[in-house]
Amino acid sequence: MIDKNNENGYRIFAFRWWGILLQIFIGFIFPLIISETCFKNFVPILFIAACGLSNILAFFIVKKVCLQPMNVRFDDESIALEYLSEDLNTVKKSQKILLKYIVSFSDYSFRGEPTFKLILQHGFYISFHKNDLWNKKDDFEILIEDFKKHIENYNSKNKNAETLNIGRELKIEYQDFFKQQKQKLYFIFR
């Protein structure tokens, strides 16, 4: 069964976490290196001006490089992830994950920016981060809500199913991020 909202998939723009490091390097470290190597005497006004210009440049570079357009679809057996090109018409890479290999999933929000995480067998995981600064008009929140409903239906259908040959029940759990001890510490110190 495919939900009518899911027929064409959910268009999301996942934020790559290393964009924050790129912003810091271009915006602050690069001007410091330039000011130290090009000027014999450190001039604070020039450094502040260089940081301002570098941060403006970094803003546009991070926006261009660190947002990954994706199309996400799911059905009774799998979830399909299609990584799109910038024009949103060409699929660069496609990945299909069978639902029976998903152990659990969670969603949480730091500073108003939601994250959706699929936890697979053997500790592997796939997570998507939304950045509200650049991609406010995507289907990220709708995807999360529809996926929760889909998993509830999936679990109710497979309630009496036998265990798989992978050694666990055919049930996907929802893990509340803030009820796990190490995540609480991560949230406090972040």
URJOZI-V262174 format. One record per pair of residues at least 4 apart in sequence whose ideal C-beta (glycine too) atoms are under 8 Angstrom apart, sorted by the first residue. I is the first residue (numbers start at 0). J is the second residue. D is the distance in whole Angstrom. If there is no record, write none. Layout:
BEGIN
I J D
I J D
END
This chain:
BEGIN
0 74 7
0 75 6
0 152 8
1 5 5
1 6 6
1 72 8
1 74 5
2 6 8
2 145 6
2 148 8
2 149 7
4 9 8
4 141 7
4 145 6
5 9 7
5 72 6
5 73 6
5 74 8
5 145 6
5 149 8
7 70 8
8 70 4
8 71 6
8 72 4
8 79 8
8 81 7
9 70 7
9 71 5
9 72 7
9 137 8
9 138 4
9 139 8
9 141 6
9 142 4
9 145 7
10 68 7
10 69 7
10 70 6
10 87 8
10 137 6
10 138 5
11 68 8
11 69 5
11 70 8
11 71 6
11 127 6
11 129 7
11 134 8
11 137 5
11 138 6
11 139 5
11 142 6
12 66 5
12 67 7
12 68 5
12 69 7
12 129 7
12 130 8
12 133 7
12 134 4
12 137 5
12 139 8
13 66 7
13 67 5
13 69 6
13 127 4
13 128 6
13 129 7
14 18 6
14 65 6
14 66 6
14 67 8
14 112 8
14 128 5
14 129 6
14 130 4
14 133 8
14 134 8
15 64 8
15 65 4
15 66 8
15 67 6
15 128 8
16 128 6
17 21 6
17 65 7
18 22 6
18 61 5
18 64 7
18 65 3
18 130 8
19 23 7
20 24 6
21 25 6
21 57 7
21 60 7
21 61 6
21 64 7
21 65 7
22 26 5
22 54 8
22 57 5
22 58 8
22 61 5
23 27 6
23 28 7
24 28 5
24 29 6
25 29 5
25 53 6
25 54 8
25 56 6
25 57 4
25 60 6
25 61 8
26 30 8
26 50 7
26 53 5
26 54 4
26 57 4
27 31 7
27 50 6
27 53 7
27 54 8
28 32 6
29 33 6
29 53 6
30 34 6
30 46 6
30 49 4
30 50 5
30 52 8
30 53 5
31 35 6
31 46 7
32 36 6
33 37 6
33 49 6
34 38 6
34 41 6
34 42 7
34 45 6
34 46 5
34 49 6
35 41 7
38 42 6
38 45 7
41 46 7
42 46 7
43 47 6
44 48 6
45 49 6
46 50 6
47 51 6
48 52 6
49 53 6
50 54 6
51 55 7
52 56 6
53 57 6
54 58 6
55 59 7
56 60 6
57 61 6
58 62 6
59 63 6
60 64 6
61 65 5
62 66 6
62 133 5
66 130 7
66 133 6
66 134 6
67 82 6
68 82 8
68 83 4
68 84 8
68 85 7
68 87 6
69 80 6
69 81 6
69 82 6
69 83 6
69 127 7
70 80 8
70 81 4
70 83 6
70 90 8
71 78 7
71 79 7
71 80 6
71 81 8
71 142 6
72 78 7
72 79 5
72 81 8
73 77 7
73 78 4
73 79 7
73 98 8
73 146 7
73 149 6
75 98 8
75 153 7
75 156 8
76 97 6
76 98 6
76 99 8
77 95 5
77 96 6
77 97 5
77 98 6
78 95 7
78 96 5
78 98 7
78 101 8
78 117 7
78 146 8
79 93 7
79 94 7
79 95 5
79 96 8
80 93 7
80 94 5
80 95 8
80 96 7
80 125 8
81 90 5
81 92 8
81 93 5
81 94 8
82 90 7
82 91 5
82 92 4
82 93 7
82 94 8
83 87 5
83 88 8
83 89 7
83 90 6
83 91 7
84 88 7
84 89 4
84 90 8
84 91 5
96 100 6
96 101 7
96 117 7
96 119 7
96 125 7
97 101 8
98 153 6
98 171 7
99 163 6
99 165 7
99 169 6
100 119 6
100 120 6
100 165 8
101 117 6
101 118 7
101 119 6
101 171 5
102 118 5
102 119 6
102 120 6
102 167 7
102 171 7
102 172 7
103 118 5
103 171 6
103 172 4
103 173 7
103 174 5
104 115 7
104 116 6
104 117 5
104 118 6
104 146 7
104 150 7
104 171 7
104 172 8
104 173 6
104 174 7
105 115 8
105 116 5
105 118 7
105 173 7
105 174 4
105 175 7
105 176 5
106 113 6
106 114 7
106 115 5
106 116 7
106 143 5
106 147 8
106 176 7
107 113 7
107 114 6
107 116 8
107 176 4
107 177 7
107 182 8
108 112 6
108 113 5
108 114 7
109 114 7
109 186 7
109 189 7
111 131 6
112 128 7
112 129 6
112 130 6
112 131 6
113 128 8
113 129 5
113 139 6
113 140 7
113 143 7
114 126 6
114 127 7
114 128 5
114 129 7
115 126 7
115 127 5
115 139 7
115 142 7
115 143 5
115 146 8
116 124 6
116 125 7
116 126 4
116 127 8
117 124 6
117 125 5
117 126 7
118 122 8
118 123 8
118 124 5
118 174 7
119 123 4
119 124 6
119 125 7
120 165 7
127 139 7
129 134 7
129 137 7
129 139 5
130 134 6
131 135 6
134 139 8
138 142 5
139 143 7
140 144 6
141 145 6
142 146 6
143 147 7
144 148 7
145 149 6
146 150 6
147 151 7
147 173 7
148 152 7
149 153 6
150 154 6
150 171 5
150 173 7
151 155 6
152 156 6
153 157 6
153 171 7
154 158 7
154 170 5
154 171 6
157 169 4
157 170 6
158 170 8
160 168 7
160 169 5
161 169 8
162 166 7
162 167 6
162 168 5
162 169 7
163 167 7
163 168 8
163 169 6
174 178 8
174 179 7
175 179 7
176 182 5
177 182 6
177 183 6
177 186 7
179 183 7
180 184 7
181 185 6
182 186 6
183 187 6
184 188 6
185 189 6
END
